[in-house]
Amino acid sequence: MVNTLEGKSEQDLWKQYKRKKDPKIRDFFVKQYAPLVKYVAGKVAMGMPHNVEFDDLVGYGVFGLFDAIEKFDPDKHVKFKTYAVTRIRGAIFDELRSIDWVPRSVRQKSRELEETVRILEAQLGRVATDEEIAKAMNMDLNEFQQLLLKLSGTSILSLHDVWSTGEDSDKISIEDSIESPSSLNPDMIVEKDEIKRVIVEAISELPDKEKKVLVLYYYEDLTLKEIGEVLSVTESRISQLHTKAIMRLRTKLSNIKKGII
């Protein structure tokens, strides 16, 4: 065990902080895990348009770190780093939602695309191709691909939409359901929450490349550029695949969500 403040282990410091709320210990943890905020903000920034500043994301994330320190329970045997990443990321996206940074025209196009895909795939009874979606939206393929790039920031944000069965402990985001490829079989998660089961099934039905992008980005923690190298395509193509994957998930789950919440 690595010694930290006053020669005490970090585990002992957590227990002491839970009892006394010593500001010196809190400040130690803030300094210790400040790099984690920049790491998470950097991951989020990769999917955001240029008008979203990295420093702003870091500022939002700091509030998440404070929240994580206050609410962390060392007795639950979960690593603080794992717990803090979720809180930091959540704080960033909560703030982005509150300031409504997505232009109205982009939001409208996103809704139009989702509705087109919903209707088209219901008619086809299968996943629609890029060409079919583009034609249904009266676009050529290049225009459709440019639209996907424009919507990439909104797709990152929508992945963190929360689904709930009514209790705080039952809240799950789409991202929480993206697991390793071996875990995507719904038969393996029968005992888990019904919402999560439905989300995992929806993920498993995605086209193979789109599913790989989600797994590599959110489970393997690769950047869009690194995923492009793995799949031998450009970074912009990975961004398009990610946008389509999230759009398909939202389309599949929108009616279910309305029935649950």
Summary of the structure (lengths in Angstrom):
residues: 261
radius of gyration: 20.2
end to end distance: 44.7
largest distance: 67.1
contacts: 751
relative contact order: 0.09
helix: 74%
strand: 2%
